[in-house]
Amino acid sequence: MRALLCRGIIALAAPLAHSTRAQPINPIVREGVTETISAHVYVIPDGSVPLVPNVGIIVGTRATLVVDTGLGARNGEAVVREMRKVTRGTALYLVTTHVHPEHDLGASAFPADTTFLRSSDQVKDIAAGGLDLARQFSQRSPFIADLLKDAAYRPATIVFEKETTIDLGEVRARIVAMGPNHTLGDTIVFVEPDRVLFAGDLAMKPQPSFMNTASTPAHWLATLTSLEQLQPAHIVPSHGPMGGIELIDGYRGYLTTIQTRTADLKKAGKTLDEVIVIETNEQAKYPDRARLSGAIKAAFAEAP
């Protein structure tokens, strides 16, 4: 009787558990969980929720810089509320690691006097793609569509070419355009003297994603070398867990392996489709097949 009862409970629970797992987590920036990373740096962690970024708040005696905004105005408002809990200066700056919707389309919620910095590459990225990716995201669920309703890219207050530095008072933020890697307009922020690096999608635990045809493994590897030379004590990626130099090492190993193997297979006369099949089977430990094939395609195009 006890065995029958247990089997009955399991049978009833199984569909419920499946239903729970199938429910997507809404991409909302959480409030009240902001972490102190260093003397001047705070992070609102993403909780590893898709379409939620790790948001940075860098606080000086004169001004505050926010890195990334969340998906749409509702998330931008949450970021502003968290920022106001820790800010000391009166001036407010905003920068985004790249122009994908979850990083940039919450900017409209920031105060009108916010100084919004963009690299010229980000401006070109917006001109080329517009809101195409936002429209794709909106098709994922009614909730996301509502977050992105009436979303638009906020014009920059300052457009810089390669690099600019902001003195926030007792702390400086070095903002650098890194060229085509994940996107055309990848931008990093390095906080001095805290040695905190906001790396965007350039070094994370998740696999690299090539979303721009100008990107190559060679350029991304050179970018990783530049990031390593900064000697960061803490790395805050766009998504996923924060860490240290191991995030750079992980991406370097992944990209080097794919670059070398793809070049060898191409030299042996394999077609791109054949190379994708071979390497996908060889690299079974990497769960995201789409990102893997994207890296292989970039490496194949680069190889002689």
C-alpha distance (Angstrom), angle and dihedral (degrees) to the residues before:
residue distance angle dihedral
M1 . . .
R2 3.82 . .
A3 3.82 90.3 .
L4 3.80 91.2 50.8
L5 3.80 90.9 49.2
C6 3.83 92.1 50.5
R7 3.79 91.3 49.4
G8 3.78 89.5 50.6
I9 3.81 92.6 51.6
I10 3.82 91.2 48.8
A11 3.79 91.4 48.7
L12 3.80 90.8 51.8
A13 3.80 93.6 44.1
A14 3.80 96.5 48.7
P15 3.82 97.3 70.5
L16 3.81 89.8 44.2
A17 3.80 92.2 51.9
H18 3.81 90.6 47.0
S19 3.79 90.4 49.8
T20 3.80 91.2 49.9
R21 3.78 92.7 50.3
A22 3.80 91.0 48.7
Q23 3.79 93.6 57.1
P24 3.82 112.3 99.7
I25 3.79 118.5 -131.6
N26 3.78 110.9 -119.2
P27 3.84 112.6 -118.2
I28 3.80 100.9 -115.0
V29 3.80 126.2 150.5
R30 3.80 105.1 -124.0
E31 3.79 121.0 -127.2
G32 3.78 125.5 -147.0
V33 3.82 94.7 30.4
T34 3.81 99.8 87.8
E35 3.81 111.8 143.1
T36 3.79 129.5 -148.4
I37 3.81 108.7 -127.4
S38 3.81 101.1 172.7
A39 3.80 141.2 -19.3
H40 3.82 92.6 -65.6
V41 3.81 105.4 15.7
Y42 3.79 131.4 87.0
V43 3.81 128.4 177.0
I44 3.79 131.2 -159.2
P45 3.83 98.0 -149.4
D46 3.79 119.2 -136.5
G47 3.81 94.8 -136.0
S48 3.83 85.8 -135.0
V49 3.82 88.9 -77.9
P50 3.83 112.8 152.5
L51 3.83 114.9 -109.3
V52 3.81 92.0 18.2
P53 3.82 117.2 107.9
N54 3.77 130.6 -152.3
V55 3.81 99.8 -105.7
G56 3.80 119.9 -148.1
I57 3.81 127.4 -148.6
I58 3.81 116.0 -170.7
V59 3.79 112.7 -169.7
G60 3.79 126.6 -161.2
T61 3.78 132.2 168.3
R62 3.80 92.0 -102.3
A63 3.81 105.4 30.9
T64 3.79 147.0 -0.3
L65 3.80 129.0 -129.6
V66 3.82 121.6 -155.8
V67 3.80 120.0 -159.0
D68 3.84 114.0 -151.8
T69 3.79 128.8 -9.0
G70 3.80 114.2 -137.8
L71 3.80 127.7 -117.4
G72 3.80 111.0 -45.6
A73 3.79 134.3 -27.7
R74 3.82 95.9 -58.0
N75 3.80 90.6 60.7
G76 3.79 91.8 41.3
E77 3.81 89.0 56.3
A78 3.83 90.1 52.4
V79 3.80 90.2 51.8
V80 3.81 91.2 50.6
R81 3.81 91.3 51.2
E82 3.81 91.5 51.0
M83 3.79 90.9 45.9
R84 3.80 91.8 54.0
K85 3.80 90.4 57.0
V86 3.81 92.0 65.3
T87 3.80 107.5 23.1
R88 3.82 120.5 114.3
G89 3.80 104.9 172.6
T90 3.77 126.2 68.9
A91 3.81 101.7 -132.7
L92 3.81 119.4 81.3
Y93 3.81 127.9 -154.4
L94 3.80 128.7 -174.6
V95 3.80 131.6 -164.0
T96 3.80 132.5 168.0
T97 3.79 127.5 -146.2
H98 3.82 89.5 -136.9
V99 3.78 138.7 -20.6
H100 3.81 101.1 -98.8
P101 3.82 110.9 130.3
E102 3.81 98.8 -106.4
H103 3.79 90.6 53.7
D104 3.79 102.1 40.1
L105 3.80 115.5 18.2
G106 3.80 95.2 78.1
A107 3.81 90.9 66.8
S108 3.80 93.0 98.0
A109 3.82 89.3 71.0
F110 3.80 93.2 62.7
P111 3.83 119.5 98.6
A112 3.79 117.1 -83.5
D113 3.82 92.5 -114.2
T114 3.83 93.3 56.6
T115 3.81 113.0 126.2
F116 3.80 104.0 -131.0
L117 3.80 115.8 -161.8
R118 3.80 124.8 -159.6
S119 3.77 132.8 173.0
S120 3.79 115.9 -124.6
D121 3.82 86.9 -115.2
Q122 3.81 89.9 60.8
V123 3.80 90.0 51.3
K124 3.82 88.7 53.0
D125 3.80 90.8 47.1
I126 3.81 91.4 54.8
A127 3.81 91.8 46.4
A128 3.80 90.8 52.0
G129 3.80 100.5 43.9
G130 3.78 105.8 20.5
L131 3.80 112.7 179.6
D132 3.81 95.2 -28.9
L133 3.80 93.9 116.7
A134 3.82 91.6 45.2
R135 3.79 88.9 55.4
Q136 3.81 89.9 50.8
F137 3.79 90.8 50.4
S138 3.81 90.6 48.9
Q139 3.79 90.0 60.3
R140 3.80 91.5 61.3
S141 3.79 95.6 75.4
P142 3.83 142.2 -18.2
F143 3.82 88.1 -112.8
I144 3.80 92.8 58.4
A145 3.79 90.5 43.3
D146 3.80 88.9 55.6
L147 3.83 91.9 48.8
L148 3.78 90.0 53.5
K149 3.79 97.7 41.2
D150 3.83 108.6 133.0
A151 3.82 90.6 -2.5
A152 3.80 116.3 161.9
Y153 3.77 136.5 169.9
R154 3.77 111.8 -96.1
P155 3.82 113.4 -128.6
A156 3.78 115.8 -111.5
T157 3.79 121.3 -109.2
I158 3.81 90.3 -155.9
V159 3.80 127.4 23.1
F160 3.81 115.6 -163.9
E161 3.78 130.3 -173.7
K162 3.79 111.3 -144.7
E163 3.80 110.4 -16.8
T164 3.78 144.1 -5.4
T165 3.81 134.7 177.5
I166 3.80 127.5 -146.1
D167 3.80 121.0 -156.8
L168 3.80 104.4 -147.7
G169 3.80 94.1 177.3
E170 3.81 117.7 -81.9
V171 3.80 88.9 3.8
R172 3.81 133.8 60.1
A173 3.78 129.9 -153.5
R174 3.78 116.0 -150.9
I175 3.83 109.4 -157.9
V176 3.81 116.1 -163.8
A177 3.82 132.2 -176.9
M178 3.81 106.1 -138.2
G179 3.81 101.3 -167.5
P180 3.83 127.4 -124.7
N181 3.80 112.1 -15.6
H182 3.81 117.8 116.2
T183 3.81 88.8 -4.0
L184 3.78 136.1 -1.5
G185 3.80 91.4 -99.8
D186 3.80 107.3 43.2
T187 3.80 110.3 161.3
I188 3.79 129.2 -173.6
V189 3.80 130.9 -161.3
F190 3.80 121.2 -148.8
V191 3.80 116.2 -168.0
E192 3.81 117.4 -146.9
P193 3.00 131.7 -127.2
D194 3.82 91.3 6.6
R195 3.84 92.7 61.1
V196 3.78 92.9 -139.3
L197 3.80 114.8 152.9
F198 3.80 122.5 -156.4
A199 3.79 96.6 -158.6
G200 3.79 101.4 179.1
D201 3.81 111.3 -156.3
L202 3.81 91.2 -30.5
A203 3.82 95.9 93.7
M204 3.80 121.1 15.8
K205 3.78 140.5 130.7
P206 3.85 92.1 -106.2
Q207 3.81 116.3 78.1
P208 3.81 119.2 -84.1
S209 3.80 114.5 -95.3
F210 3.81 120.5 -146.5
M211 3.82 104.3 -154.6
N212 3.79 99.2 157.5
T213 3.79 128.2 64.1
A214 3.81 93.4 -138.2
S215 3.81 92.0 63.2
T216 3.80 121.5 103.7
P217 3.79 133.1 -179.4
A218 3.82 88.6 -121.0
H219 3.80 92.7 58.0
W220 3.81 92.7 43.9
L221 3.81 90.2 50.6
A222 3.81 89.8 50.9
T223 3.80 88.2 50.3
L224 3.81 90.6 53.4
T225 3.80 89.4 52.8
S226 3.81 89.5 52.7
L227 3.81 90.7 50.4
E228 3.80 91.7 48.7
Q229 3.80 90.9 51.7
L230 3.80 88.9 61.4
Q231 3.82 86.8 66.2
P232 3.81 94.7 -141.4
A233 3.78 117.9 -159.7
H234 3.81 91.6 -160.4
I235 3.80 129.6 23.4
V236 3.81 119.9 -157.4
P237 3.81 109.0 -167.0
S238 3.79 125.7 -161.5
H239 3.78 91.1 -107.0
G240 3.77 138.5 11.7
P241 3.79 131.8 17.9
M242 3.78 122.7 -10.6
G243 3.78 118.6 -123.3
G244 3.76 146.8 140.4
I245 3.77 139.7 -92.0
E246 3.81 90.3 -37.7
L247 3.81 88.8 78.5
I248 3.81 89.5 60.5
D249 3.81 91.5 44.2
G250 3.80 91.2 51.0
Y251 3.79 93.5 53.8
R252 3.81 91.6 44.0
G253 3.80 92.0 53.8
Y254 3.80 92.6 46.9
L255 3.80 95.6 48.0
T256 3.81 94.6 42.4
T257 3.80 91.9 51.6
I258 3.79 93.1 49.9
Q259 3.79 93.8 42.6
T260 3.81 93.4 51.4
R261 3.81 97.3 41.5
T262 3.80 93.4 45.8
A263 3.79 92.7 50.1
D264 3.83 90.6 50.1
L265 3.80 93.1 49.9
K266 3.80 92.7 46.2
K267 3.81 90.1 50.0
A268 3.82 88.0 51.9
G269 3.81 89.1 58.5
K270 3.80 100.1 -102.2
T271 3.80 117.9 150.7
L272 3.79 121.7 -125.5
D273 3.81 91.9 -104.0
E274 3.80 90.6 51.2
V275 3.79 91.8 48.3
I276 3.81 91.8 51.3
V277 3.82 91.4 52.4
I278 3.81 93.6 46.4
E279 3.80 96.0 47.2
T280 3.79 94.6 41.1
N281 3.80 88.1 58.0
E282 3.80 92.2 44.7
Q283 3.82 94.5 47.8
A284 3.80 96.7 47.4
K285 3.82 90.6 140.1
Y286 3.81 89.8 73.2
P287 3.83 107.9 82.6
D288 3.81 100.8 -161.8
R289 3.79 105.1 78.7
A290 3.81 93.9 178.7
R291 3.81 92.7 55.4
L292 3.79 90.6 46.0
S293 3.81 93.2 52.0
G294 3.82 89.5 46.7
A295 3.79 90.6 55.8
I296 3.81 91.3 46.7
K297 3.82 91.5 51.1
A298 3.80 90.9 51.0
A299 3.81 91.5 48.0
F300 3.81 91.9 47.4
A301 3.80 92.0 51.9
E302 3.80 90.1 48.9
A303 3.80 96.9 47.2
P304 3.84 118.7 93.7
